[in-house]
């Protein structure tokens, strides 16, 4: 069977504990692409968090972002497909936060990360992903956005 598409996760898969791509992986991906293969990433991250890695490894297929909820062609910055949480998700997030007050929520919407609430844990997430989160005081402030 000929492999035509290779998809990799980022954290703990393509990236090591320090957030680096090994030279061995970089060379293997480049070889695969030279043979006509298509390579992309599937990650929970958003565009801004993935963009710096696109300079380090060849990606020649649309990215799978937001844990599969958004597919983007980064060459043209075109959103090819996206799915949104249903309106009931607002109530679910609030119920989880009420039951577990220490839970932090980071919501991605249209290329922006929102922290609800903004805490030291969110700051650590920002450092790891290289993306600033906009503080969100009330979940309802995102409405009527999907």
N, CA, C and O atoms as a GROMACS GRO file, in nm:
protein
  584
    1UNK      N    1   0.085  -0.118   0.000
    1UNK     CA    2   0.000   0.000   0.000
    1UNK      C    3   0.090   0.124   0.000
    1UNK      O    4   0.185   0.133   0.077
    2UNK      N    5   0.058   0.218  -0.086
    2UNK     CA    6   0.133   0.342  -0.094
    2UNK      C    7   0.073   0.444   0.002
    2UNK      O    8  -0.048   0.469   0.001
    3UNK      N    9   0.158   0.504   0.084
    3UNK     CA   10   0.111   0.607   0.178
    3UNK      C   11   0.114   0.740   0.106
    3UNK      O   12   0.218   0.781   0.054
    4UNK      N   13   0.000   0.808   0.103
    4UNK     CA   14  -0.010   0.935   0.032
    4UNK      C   15  -0.025   1.053   0.126
    4UNK      O   16   0.007   1.166   0.090
    5UNK      N   17  -0.074   1.027   0.248
    5UNK     CA   18  -0.096   1.134   0.344
    5UNK      C   19  -0.043   1.090   0.480
    5UNK      O   20  -0.072   0.979   0.526
    6UNK      N   21   0.034   1.177   0.542
    6UNK     CA   22   0.086   1.153   0.676
    6UNK      C   23   0.039   1.268   0.762
    6UNK      O   24   0.062   1.385   0.730
    7UNK      N   25  -0.028   1.235   0.874
    7UNK     CA   26  -0.082   1.335   0.965
    7UNK      C   27  -0.019   1.311   1.102
    7UNK      O   28  -0.017   1.198   1.151
    8UNK      N   29   0.031   1.418   1.163
    8UNK     CA   30   0.095   1.405   1.294
    8UNK      C   31   0.035   1.502   1.394
    8UNK      O   32   0.001   1.615   1.361
    9UNK      N   33   0.022   1.454   1.518
    9UNK     CA   34  -0.009   1.542   1.629
    9UNK      C   35   0.117   1.624   1.658
    9UNK      O   36   0.223   1.594   1.602
   10UNK      N   37   0.108   1.723   1.740
   10UNK     CA   38   0.225   1.805   1.770
   10UNK      C   39   0.286   1.770   1.906
   10UNK      O   40   0.393   1.709   1.913
   11UNK      N   41   0.217   1.807   2.013
   11UNK     CA   42   0.272   1.793   2.148
   11UNK      C   43   0.291   1.647   2.187
   11UNK      O   44   0.195   1.570   2.192
   12UNK      N   45   0.416   1.611   2.215
   12UNK     CA   46   0.447   1.475   2.256
   12UNK      C   47   0.455   1.377   2.141
   12UNK      O   48   0.479   1.258   2.163
   13UNK      N   49   0.436   1.423   2.019
   13UNK     CA   50   0.446   1.336   1.901
   13UNK      C   51   0.552   1.394   1.808
   13UNK      O   52   0.664   1.343   1.804
   14UNK      N   53   0.520   1.498   1.735
   14UNK     CA   54   0.618   1.563   1.649
   14UNK      C   55   0.715   1.646   1.732
   14UNK      O   56   0.834   1.652   1.701
   15UNK      N   57   0.665   1.709   1.838
   15UNK     CA   58   0.747   1.795   1.922
   15UNK      C   59   0.795   1.719   2.046
   15UNK      O   60   0.721   1.641   2.105
   16UNK      N   61   0.921   1.744   2.083
   16UNK     CA   62   0.972   1.684   2.206
   16UNK      C   63   0.928   1.767   2.327
   16UNK      O   64   0.850   1.861   2.312
   17UNK      N   65   0.976   1.733   2.445
   17UNK     CA   66   0.933   1.800   2.568
   17UNK      C   67   0.969   1.950   2.568
   17UNK      O   68   0.905   2.029   2.638
   18UNK      N   69   1.069   1.988   2.490
   18UNK     CA   70   1.108   2.128   2.482
   18UNK      C   71   1.042   2.200   2.364
   18UNK      O   72   1.074   2.315   2.336
   19UNK      N   73   0.951   2.133   2.296
   19UNK     CA   74   0.879   2.194   2.186
   19UNK      C   75   0.961   2.202   2.057
   19UNK      O   76   0.937   2.288   1.973
   20UNK      N   77   1.057   2.110   2.042
   20UNK     CA   78   1.142   2.109   1.923
   20UNK      C   79   1.106   1.991   1.833
   20UNK      O   80   1.057   1.888   1.879
   21UNK      N   81   1.132   2.011   1.703
   21UNK     CA   82   1.118   1.903   1.605
   21UNK      C   83   1.258   1.849   1.579
   21UNK      O   84   1.349   1.926   1.546
   22UNK      N   85   1.275   1.719   1.593
   22UNK     CA   86   1.408   1.662   1.573
   22UNK      C   87   1.450   1.673   1.427
   22UNK      O   88   1.367   1.674   1.336
   23UNK      N   89   1.580   1.680   1.406
   23UNK     CA   90   1.633   1.685   1.270
   23UNK      C   91   1.594   1.558   1.195
   23UNK      O   92   1.564   1.563   1.075
   24UNK      N   93   1.594   1.447   1.263
   24UNK     CA   94   1.555   1.319   1.201
   24UNK      C   95   1.412   1.324   1.149
   24UNK      O   96   1.385   1.281   1.037
   25UNK      N   97   1.320   1.378   1.228
   25UNK     CA   98   1.180   1.390   1.184
   25UNK      C   99   1.168   1.490   1.070
   25UNK      O  100   1.094   1.467   0.974
   26UNK      N  101   1.238   1.602   1.080
   26UNK     CA  102   1.233   1.704   0.976
   26UNK      C  103   1.280   1.645   0.842
   26UNK      O  104   1.218   1.668   0.739
   27UNK      N  105   1.390   1.570   0.845
   27UNK     CA  106   1.444   1.509   0.723
   27UNK      C  107   1.349   1.402   0.667
   27UNK      O  108   1.330   1.393   0.546
   28UNK      N  109   1.289   1.323   0.755
   28UNK     CA  110   1.197   1.217   0.711
   28UNK      C  111   1.073   1.278   0.645
   28UNK      O  112   1.025   1.228   0.543
   29UNK      N  113   1.022   1.386   0.702
   29UNK     CA  114   0.904   1.451   0.645
   29UNK      C  115   0.939   1.513   0.510
   29UNK      O  116   0.862   1.502   0.415
   30UNK      N  117   1.054   1.577   0.502
   30UNK     CA  118   1.098   1.637   0.375
   30UNK      C  119   1.112   1.529   0.268
   30UNK      O  120   1.071   1.549   0.154
   31UNK      N  121   1.170   1.415   0.304
   31UNK     CA  122   1.186   1.304   0.209
   31UNK      C  123   1.049   1.256   0.161
   31UNK      O  124   1.028   1.237   0.042
   32UNK      N  125   0.957   1.237   0.256
   32UNK     CA  126   0.822   1.191   0.224
   32UNK      C  127   0.755   1.288   0.125
   32UNK      O  128   0.692   1.244   0.028
   33UNK      N  129   0.768   1.416   0.149
   33UNK     CA  130   0.706   1.516   0.061
   33UNK      C  131   0.773   1.517  -0.077
   33UNK      O  132   0.705   1.536  -0.178
   34UNK      N  133   0.904   1.498  -0.082
   34UNK     CA  134   0.973   1.492  -0.212
   34UNK      C  135   0.927   1.372  -0.294
   34UNK      O  136   0.934   1.375  -0.417
   35UNK      N  137   0.881   1.267  -0.227
   35UNK     CA  138   0.831   1.148  -0.295
   35UNK      C  139   0.686   1.166  -0.341
   35UNK      O  140   0.626   1.074  -0.397
   36UNK      N  141   0.631   1.284  -0.318
   36UNK     CA  142   0.493   1.312  -0.360
   36UNK      C  143   0.392   1.299  -0.249
   36UNK      O  144   0.272   1.313  -0.273
   37UNK      N  145   0.438   1.272  -0.126
   37UNK     CA  146   0.346   1.258  -0.014
   37UNK      C  147   0.296   1.392   0.036
   37UNK      O  148   0.358   1.496   0.016
   38UNK      N  149   0.182   1.388   0.101
   38UNK     CA  150   0.123   1.507   0.162
   38UNK      C  151   0.138   1.493   0.313
   38UNK      O  152   0.112   1.387   0.370
   39UNK      N  153   0.180   1.602   0.378
   39UNK     CA  154   0.201   1.601   0.523
   39UNK      C  155   0.125   1.717   0.586
   39UNK      O  156   0.123   1.828   0.532
   40UNK      N  157   0.063   1.689   0.701
   40UNK     CA  158  -0.005   1.794   0.776
   40UNK      C  159  -0.003   1.762   0.924
   40UNK      O  160   0.047   1.658   0.967
   41UNK      N  161  -0.058   1.855   1.001
   41UNK     CA  162  -0.066   1.843   1.145
   41UNK      C  163  -0.212   1.839   1.188
   41UNK      O  164  -0.297   1.905   1.129
   42UNK      N  165  -0.240   1.761   1.291
   42UNK     CA  166  -0.371   1.758   1.356
   42UNK      C  167  -0.345   1.787   1.503
   42UNK      O  168  -0.274   1.713   1.570
   43UNK      N  169  -0.404   1.895   1.552
   43UNK     CA  170  -0.370   1.941   1.686
   43UNK      C  171  -0.487   2.013   1.751
   43UNK      O  172  -0.580   2.055   1.683
   44UNK      N  173  -0.482   2.026   1.879
   44UNK     CA  174  -0.580   2.106   1.951
   44UNK      C  175  -0.547   2.254   1.945
   44UNK      O  176  -0.626   2.339   1.986
   45UNK      N  177  -0.430   2.285   1.892
   45UNK     CA  178  -0.384   2.424   1.886
   45UNK      C  179  -0.460   2.504   1.780
   45UNK      O  180  -0.536   2.450   1.700
   46UNK      N  181  -0.437   2.636   1.784
   46UNK     CA  182  -0.496   2.726   1.687
   46UNK      C  183  -0.388   2.773   1.588
   46UNK      O  184  -0.270   2.743   1.606
   47UNK      N  185  -0.429   2.846   1.487
   47UNK     CA  186  -0.339   2.888   1.379
   47UNK      C  187  -0.214   2.956   1.431
   47UNK      O  188  -0.103   2.919   1.393
   48UNK      N  189  -0.229   3.056   1.518
   48UNK     CA  190  -0.116   3.134   1.565
   48UNK      C  191  -0.015   3.048   1.641
   48UNK      O  192   0.105   3.077   1.640
   49UNK      N  193  -0.062   2.944   1.705
   49UNK     CA  194   0.027   2.857   1.780
   49UNK      C  195   0.102   2.759   1.690
   49UNK      O  196   0.211   2.714   1.724
   50UNK      N  197   0.045   2.726   1.576
   50UNK     CA  198   0.107   2.633   1.481
   50UNK      C  199   0.200   2.705   1.384
   50UNK      O  200   0.299   2.648   1.340
   51UNK      N  201   0.170   2.830   1.352
   51UNK     CA  202   0.242   2.904   1.248
   51UNK      C  203   0.395   2.901   1.262
   51UNK      O  204   0.462   2.881   1.161
   52UNK      N  205   0.453   2.920   1.381
   52UNK     CA  206   0.599   2.918   1.389
   52UNK      C  207   0.662   2.785   1.347
   52UNK      O  208   0.776   2.783   1.300
   53UNK      N  209   0.591   2.677   1.362
   53UNK     CA  210   0.644   2.545   1.327
   53UNK      C  211   0.640   2.521   1.176
   53UNK      O  212   0.713   2.436   1.125
   54UNK      N  213   0.557   2.596   1.106
   54UNK     CA  214   0.546   2.579   0.962
   54UNK      C  215   0.674   2.624   0.890
   54UNK      O  216   0.696   2.588   0.775
   55UNK      N  217   0.756   2.702   0.959
   55UNK     CA  218   0.886   2.740   0.904
   55UNK      C  219   0.990   2.630   0.924
   55UNK      O  220   1.094   2.631   0.859
   56UNK      N  221   0.962   2.538   1.014
   56UNK     CA  222   1.059   2.434   1.050
   56UNK      C  223   1.032   2.298   0.985
   56UNK      O  224   1.120   2.213   0.978
   57UNK      N  225   0.909   2.279   0.938
   57UNK     CA  226   0.874   2.150   0.879
   57UNK      C  227   0.780   2.175   0.762
   57UNK      O  228   0.695   2.264   0.766
   58UNK      N  229   0.796   2.095   0.656
   58UNK     CA  230   0.713   2.112   0.538
   58UNK      C  231   0.573   2.058   0.563
   58UNK      O  232   0.554   1.941   0.596
   59UNK      N  233   0.475   2.145   0.547
   59UNK     CA  234   0.334   2.108   0.556
   59UNK      C  235   0.272   2.144   0.422
   59UNK      O  236   0.268   2.261   0.385
   60UNK      N  237   0.224   2.043   0.350
   60UNK     CA  238   0.170   2.068   0.216
   60UNK      C  239   0.026   2.019   0.201
   60UNK      O  240  -0.020   1.988   0.091
   61UNK      N  241  -0.044   2.014   0.312
   61UNK     CA  242  -0.186   1.978   0.314
   61UNK      C  243  -0.254   2.066   0.419
   61UNK      O  244  -0.185   2.117   0.508
   62UNK      N  245  -0.384   2.084   0.413
   62UNK     CA  246  -0.452   2.168   0.511
   62UNK      C  247  -0.431   2.119   0.654
   62UNK      O  248  -0.425   1.999   0.680
   63UNK      N  249  -0.422   2.214   0.746
   63UNK     CA  250  -0.405   2.184   0.888
   63UNK      C  251  -0.538   2.148   0.952
   63UNK      O  252  -0.642   2.203   0.916
   64UNK      N  253  -0.534   2.056   1.046
   64UNK     CA  254  -0.651   2.017   1.125
   64UNK      C  255  -0.628   2.077   1.264
   64UNK      O  256  -0.540   2.033   1.338
   65UNK      N  257  -0.707   2.178   1.298
   65UNK     CA  258  -0.687   2.256   1.420
   65UNK      C  259  -0.806   2.244   1.514
   65UNK      O  260  -0.907   2.182   1.480
   66UNK      N  261  -0.793   2.306   1.632
   66UNK     CA  262  -0.902   2.313   1.731
   66UNK      C  263  -0.957   2.173   1.762
   66UNK      O  264  -1.078   2.156   1.778
   67UNK      N  265  -0.869   2.074   1.770
   67UNK     CA  266  -0.910   1.935   1.795
   67UNK      C  267  -1.008   1.886   1.689
   67UNK      O  268  -1.102   1.812   1.719
   68UNK      N  269  -0.985   1.927   1.565
   68UNK     CA  270  -1.066   1.880   1.454
   68UNK      C  271  -1.183   1.970   1.417
   68UNK      O  272  -1.255   1.941   1.322
   69UNK      N  273  -1.202   2.079   1.490
   69UNK     CA  274  -1.317   2.165   1.464
   69UNK      C  275  -1.290   2.270   1.356
   69UNK      O  276  -1.381   2.343   1.317
   70UNK      N  277  -1.166   2.277   1.308
   70UNK     CA  278  -1.133   2.378   1.206
   70UNK      C  279  -1.024   2.323   1.114
   70UNK      O  280  -0.922   2.273   1.162
   71UNK      N  281  -1.047   2.332   0.985
   71UNK     CA  282  -0.948   2.288   0.886
   71UNK      C  283  -0.912   2.410   0.803
   71UNK      O  284  -0.998   2.477   0.746
   72UNK      N  285  -0.780   2.439   0.796
   72UNK     CA  286  -0.733   2.563   0.736
   72UNK      C  287  -0.621   2.534   0.637
   72UNK      O  288  -0.529   2.457   0.665
   73UNK      N  289  -0.630   2.599   0.522
   73UNK     CA  290  -0.519   2.600   0.426
   73UNK      C  291  -0.434   2.721   0.464
   73UNK      O  292  -0.472   2.835   0.437
   74UNK      N  293  -0.320   2.697   0.526
   74UNK     CA  294  -0.238   2.807   0.576
   74UNK      C  295  -0.168   2.883   0.464
   74UNK      O  296  -0.126   2.997   0.484
   75UNK      N  297  -0.156   2.824   0.347
   75UNK     CA  298  -0.096   2.898   0.236
   75UNK      C  299  -0.182   3.016   0.196
   75UNK      O  300  -0.130   3.123   0.165
   76UNK      N  301  -0.313   2.996   0.198
   76UNK     CA  302  -0.406   3.102   0.158
   76UNK      C  303  -0.480   3.162   0.278
   76UNK      O  304  -0.555   3.259   0.264
   77UNK      N  305  -0.458   3.103   0.396
   77UNK     CA  306  -0.528   3.144   0.520
   77UNK      C  307  -0.680   3.129   0.504
   77UNK      O  308  -0.758   3.206   0.560
   78UNK      N  309  -0.720   3.028   0.427
   78UNK     CA  310  -0.861   3.002   0.402
   78UNK      C  311  -0.912   2.894   0.497
   78UNK      O  312  -0.851   2.787   0.509
   79UNK      N  313  -1.023   2.921   0.564
   79UNK     CA  314  -1.089   2.820   0.645
   79UNK      C  315  -1.169   2.733   0.550
   79UNK      O  316  -1.263   2.781   0.485
   80UNK      N  317  -1.133   2.606   0.541
   80UNK     CA  318  -1.200   2.514   0.450
   80UNK      C  319  -1.323   2.451   0.511
   80UNK      O  320  -1.419   2.417   0.442
   81UNK      N  321  -1.318   2.434   0.644
   81UNK     CA  322  -1.430   2.371   0.714
   81UNK      C  323  -1.418   2.406   0.861
   81UNK      O  324  -1.307   2.416   0.914
   82UNK      N  325  -1.531   2.423   0.927
   82UNK     CA  326  -1.528   2.439   1.073
   82UNK      C  327  -1.662   2.400   1.132
   82UNK      O  328  -1.766   2.408   1.066
   83UNK      N  329  -1.656   2.359   1.256
   83UNK     CA  330  -1.776   2.321   1.330
   83UNK      C  331  -1.775   2.399   1.461
   83UNK      O  332  -1.670   2.428   1.516
   84UNK      N  333  -1.892   2.431   1.509
   84UNK     CA  334  -1.904   2.509   1.632
   84UNK      C  335  -1.977   2.427   1.737
   84UNK      O  336  -2.054   2.336   1.706
   85UNK      N  337  -1.950   2.461   1.862
   85UNK     CA  338  -2.023   2.397   1.970
   85UNK      C  339  -2.168   2.443   1.964
   85UNK      O  340  -2.196   2.557   1.928
   86UNK      N  341  -2.260   2.354   2.000
   86UNK     CA  342  -2.401   2.394   1.999
   86UNK      C  343  -2.429   2.492   2.114
   86UNK      O  344  -2.350   2.501   2.208
   87UNK      N  345  -2.540   2.564   2.106
   87UNK     CA  346  -2.574   2.660   2.212
   87UNK      C  347  -2.579   2.598   2.351
   87UNK      O  348  -2.554   2.665   2.451
   88UNK      N  349  -2.611   2.469   2.359
   88UNK     CA  350  -2.618   2.402   2.490
   88UNK      C  351  -2.481   2.396   2.557
   88UNK      O  352  -2.472   2.376   2.678
   89UNK      N  353  -2.376   2.413   2.479
   89UNK     CA  354  -2.241   2.405   2.535
   89UNK      C  355  -2.216   2.515   2.637
   89UNK      O  356  -2.140   2.495   2.732
   90UNK      N  357  -2.280   2.630   2.620
   90UNK     CA  358  -2.264   2.738   2.718
   90UNK      C  359  -2.308   2.689   2.856
   90UNK      O  360  -2.237   2.708   2.955
   91UNK      N  361  -2.423   2.625   2.862
   91UNK     CA  362  -2.475   2.575   2.990
   91UNK      C  363  -2.385   2.465   3.046
   91UNK      O  364  -2.364   2.458   3.167
   92UNK      N  365  -2.332   2.379   2.959
   92UNK     CA  366  -2.244   2.271   3.003
   92UNK      C  367  -2.115   2.327   3.063
   92UNK      O  368  -2.070   2.282   3.168
   93UNK      N  369  -2.056   2.426   2.996
   93UNK     CA  370  -1.934   2.488   3.048
   93UNK      C  371  -1.962   2.550   3.185
   93UNK      O  372  -1.882   2.534   3.278
   94UNK      N  373  -2.073   2.618   3.197
   94UNK     CA  374  -2.107   2.680   3.326
   94UNK      C  375  -2.129   2.573   3.434
   94UNK      O  376  -2.089   2.592   3.548
   95UNK      N  377  -2.192   2.462   3.398
   95UNK     CA  378  -2.217   2.355   3.496
   95UNK      C  379  -2.085   2.292   3.541
   95UNK      O  380  -2.068   2.263   3.659
   96UNK      N  381  -1.993   2.271   3.449
   96UNK     CA  382  -1.862   2.214   3.485
   96UNK      C  383  -1.787   2.311   3.575
   96UNK      O  384  -1.728   2.270   3.675
   97UNK      N  385  -1.789   2.439   3.541
   97UNK     CA  386  -1.719   2.538   3.623
   97UNK      C  387  -1.780   2.547   3.762
   97UNK      O  388  -1.708   2.566   3.860
   98UNK      N  389  -1.912   2.533   3.773
   98UNK     CA  390  -1.978   2.538   3.905
   98UNK      C  391  -1.940   2.415   3.987
   98UNK      O  392  -1.917   2.426   4.108
   99UNK      N  393  -1.933   2.299   3.923
   99UNK     CA  394  -1.900   2.176   3.993
   99UNK      C  395  -1.751   2.167   4.027
   99UNK      O  396  -1.714   2.107   4.128
  100UNK      N  397  -1.667   2.226   3.943
  100UNK     CA  398  -1.522   2.220   3.960
  100UNK      C  399  -1.465   2.362   3.947
  100UNK      O  400  -1.417   2.399   3.840
  101UNK      N  401  -1.471   2.441   4.054
  101UNK     CA  402  -1.432   2.582   4.046
  101UNK      C  403  -1.287   2.605   3.998
  101UNK      O  404  -1.257   2.713   3.949
  102UNK      N  405  -1.200   2.509   4.012
  102UNK     CA  406  -1.061   2.526   3.971
  102UNK      C  407  -1.035   2.503   3.824
  102UNK      O  408  -0.923   2.520   3.777
  103UNK      N  409  -1.138   2.464   3.750
  103UNK     CA  410  -1.120   2.434   3.608
  103UNK      C  411  -1.103   2.563   3.529
  103UNK      O  412  -1.176   2.660   3.548
  104UNK      N  413  -1.005   2.562   3.440
  104UNK     CA  414  -0.986   2.673   3.348
  104UNK      C  415  -1.040   2.633   3.212
  104UNK      O  416  -1.030   2.517   3.173
  105UNK      N  417  -1.096   2.729   3.142
  105UNK     CA  418  -1.150   2.704   3.009
  105UNK      C  419  -1.083   2.798   2.911
  105UNK      O  420  -1.078   2.919   2.932
  106UNK      N  421  -1.030   2.741   2.803
  106UNK     CA  422  -0.978   2.822   2.694
  106UNK      C  423  -1.061   2.788   2.572
  106UNK      O  424  -1.066   2.673   2.529
  107UNK      N  425  -1.126   2.888   2.516
  107UNK     CA  426  -1.214   2.871   2.401
  107UNK      C  427  -1.149   2.936   2.280
  107UNK      O  428  -1.100   3.048   2.288
  108UNK      N  429  -1.149   2.865   2.168
  108UNK     CA  430  -1.095   2.920   2.044
  108UNK      C  431  -1.212   2.957   1.953
  108UNK      O  432  -1.305   2.880   1.933
  109UNK      N  433  -1.204   3.079   1.900
  109UNK     CA  434  -1.308   3.123   1.808
  109UNK      C  435  -1.248   3.221   1.709
  109UNK      O  436  -1.198   3.327   1.747
  110UNK      N  437  -1.254   3.186   1.581
  110UNK     CA  438  -1.209   3.272   1.472
  110UNK      C  439  -1.067   3.324   1.492
  110UNK      O  440  -1.039   3.442   1.470
  111UNK      N  441  -0.978   3.235   1.535
  111UNK     CA  442  -0.838   3.272   1.549
  111UNK      C  443  -0.803   3.344   1.677
  111UNK      O  444  -0.691   3.393   1.692
  112UNK      N  445  -0.896   3.353   1.771
  112UNK     CA  446  -0.871   3.418   1.899
  112UNK      C  447  -0.893   3.314   2.009
  112UNK      O  448  -0.989   3.237   2.005
  113UNK      N  449  -0.803   3.314   2.108
  113UNK     CA  450  -0.818   3.229   2.225
  113UNK      C  451  -0.875   3.314   2.339
  113UNK      O  452  -0.825   3.423   2.367
  114UNK      N  453  -0.979   3.264   2.403
  114UNK     CA  454  -1.042   3.333   2.515
  114UNK      C  455  -1.022   3.250   2.640
  114UNK      O  456  -1.049   3.130   2.640
  115UNK      N  457  -0.976   3.313   2.748
  115UNK     CA  458  -0.956   3.245   2.875
  115UNK      C  459  -1.072   3.279   2.968
  115UNK      O  460  -1.105   3.396   2.988
  116UNK      N  461  -1.132   3.176   3.023
  116UNK     CA  462  -1.248   3.194   3.109
  116UNK      C  463  -1.234   3.106   3.232
  116UNK      O  464  -1.270   2.988   3.222
  117UNK      N  465  -1.187   3.151   3.344
  117UNK     CA  466  -1.130   3.283   3.371
  117UNK      C  467  -0.980   3.283   3.337
  117UNK      O  468  -0.922   3.179   3.308
  118UNK      N  469  -0.919   3.401   3.341
  118UNK     CA  470  -0.775   3.412   3.317
  118UNK      C  471  -0.703   3.388   3.450
  118UNK      O  472  -0.726   3.459   3.548
  119UNK      N  473  -0.617   3.286   3.453
  119UNK     CA  474  -0.545   3.250   3.575
  119UNK      C  475  -0.398   3.221   3.542
  119UNK      O  476  -0.357   3.229   3.426
  120UNK      N  477  -0.321   3.188   3.645
  120UNK     CA  478  -0.180   3.152   3.626
  120UNK      C  479  -0.167   3.029   3.537
  120UNK      O  480  -0.072   3.018   3.460
  121UNK      N  481  -0.262   2.936   3.548
  121UNK     CA  482  -0.258   2.818   3.461
  121UNK      C  483  -0.275   2.855   3.315
  121UNK      O  484  -0.214   2.795   3.227
  122UNK      N  485  -0.359   2.953   3.289
  122UNK     CA  486  -0.378   3.002   3.153
  122UNK      C  487  -0.249   3.068   3.105
  122UNK      O  488  -0.210   3.052   2.989
  123UNK      N  489  -0.182   3.142   3.192
  123UNK     CA  490  -0.055   3.206   3.156
  123UNK      C  491   0.047   3.100   3.115
  123UNK      O  492   0.124   3.122   3.021
  124UNK      N  493   0.050   2.987   3.185
  124UNK     CA  494   0.142   2.878   3.148
  124UNK      C  495   0.104   2.821   3.011
  124UNK      O  496   0.192   2.789   2.931
  125UNK      N  497  -0.024   2.809   2.985
  125UNK     CA  498  -0.072   2.763   2.854
  125UNK      C  499  -0.028   2.860   2.744
  125UNK      O  500   0.014   2.818   2.637
  126UNK      N  501  -0.037   2.988   2.772
  126UNK     CA  502   0.006   3.089   2.675
  126UNK      C  503   0.154   3.074   2.642
  126UNK      O  504   0.193   3.080   2.526
  127UNK      N  505   0.236   3.054   2.745
  127UNK     CA  506   0.380   3.037   2.722
  127UNK      C  507   0.409   2.913   2.640
  127UNK      O  508   0.491   2.916   2.548
  128UNK      N  509   0.341   2.803   2.670
  128UNK     CA  510   0.364   2.678   2.598
  128UNK      C  511   0.323   2.691   2.451
  128UNK      O  512   0.398   2.649   2.362
  129UNK      N  513   0.206   2.748   2.425
  129UNK     CA  514   0.155   2.757   2.288
  129UNK      C  515   0.198   2.883   2.215
  129UNK      O  516   0.180   2.893   2.094
  130UNK      N  517   0.255   2.980   2.287
  130UNK     CA  518   0.299   3.102   2.222
  130UNK      C  519   0.185   3.189   2.173
  130UNK      O  520   0.200   3.261   2.074
  131UNK      N  521   0.071   3.184   2.242
  131UNK     CA  522  -0.048   3.260   2.200
  131UNK      C  523  -0.107   3.328   2.322
  131UNK      O  524  -0.125   3.266   2.427
  132UNK      N  525  -0.137   3.455   2.309
  132UNK     CA  526  -0.203   3.528   2.417
  132UNK      C  527  -0.352   3.499   2.417
  132UNK      O  528  -0.415   3.490   2.311
  133UNK      N  529  -0.407   3.484   2.537
  133UNK     CA  530  -0.551   3.461   2.552
  133UNK      C  531  -0.619   3.590   2.595
  133UNK      O  532  -0.571   3.658   2.686
  134UNK      N  533  -0.728   3.622   2.531
  134UNK     CA  534  -0.809   3.738   2.571
  134UNK      C  535  -0.891   3.697   2.693
  134UNK      O  536  -0.959   3.595   2.691
  135UNK      N  537  -0.885   3.777   2.800
  135UNK     CA  538  -0.965   3.743   2.918
  135UNK      C  539  -1.114   3.751   2.885
  135UNK      O  540  -1.158   3.840   2.812
  136UNK      N  541  -1.188   3.660   2.939
  136UNK     CA  542  -1.333   3.656   2.918
  136UNK      C  543  -1.397   3.650   3.056
  136UNK      O  544  -1.383   3.551   3.128
  137UNK      N  545  -1.468   3.756   3.093
  137UNK     CA  546  -1.530   3.762   3.226
  137UNK      C  547  -1.657   3.680   3.234
  137UNK      O  548  -1.686   3.618   3.336
  138UNK      N  549  -1.733   3.682   3.125
  138UNK     CA  550  -1.860   3.610   3.122
  138UNK      C  551  -1.868   3.533   2.992
  138UNK      O  552  -1.841   3.588   2.885
  139UNK      N  553  -1.905   3.409   2.999
  139UNK     CA  554  -1.918   3.327   2.879
  139UNK      C  555  -2.021   3.387   2.783
  139UNK      O  556  -2.007   3.376   2.661
  140UNK      N  557  -2.121   3.449   2.838
  140UNK     CA  558  -2.227   3.508   2.755
  140UNK      C  559  -2.172   3.620   2.666
  140UNK      O  560  -2.237   3.658   2.568
  141UNK      N  561  -2.054   3.674   2.699
  141UNK     CA  562  -1.996   3.781   2.616
  141UNK      C  563  -1.960   3.732   2.475
  141UNK      O  564  -1.945   3.813   2.384
  142UNK      N  565  -1.946   3.603   2.457
  142UNK     CA  566  -1.917   3.548   2.324
  142UNK      C  567  -2.042   3.540   2.237
  142UNK      O  568  -2.032   3.534   2.115
  143UNK      N  569  -2.156   3.540   2.297
  143UNK     CA  570  -2.279   3.529   2.220
  143UNK      C  571  -2.300   3.656   2.140
  143UNK      O  572  -2.263   3.763   2.189
  144UNK      N  573  -2.356   3.653   2.022
  144UNK     CA  574  -2.420   3.541   1.957
  144UNK      C  575  -2.327   3.460   1.869
  144UNK      O  576  -2.373   3.385   1.783
  145UNK      N  577  -2.197   3.472   1.888
  145UNK     CA  578  -2.104   3.397   1.804
  145UNK      C  579  -2.128   3.247   1.817
  145UNK      O  580  -2.164   3.197   1.924
  146UNK      N  581  -2.109   3.176   1.707
  146UNK     CA  582  -2.128   3.029   1.715
  146UNK      C  583  -2.022   2.965   1.803
  146UNK      O  584  -2.023   2.843   1.821
   0.00000   0.00000   0.00000
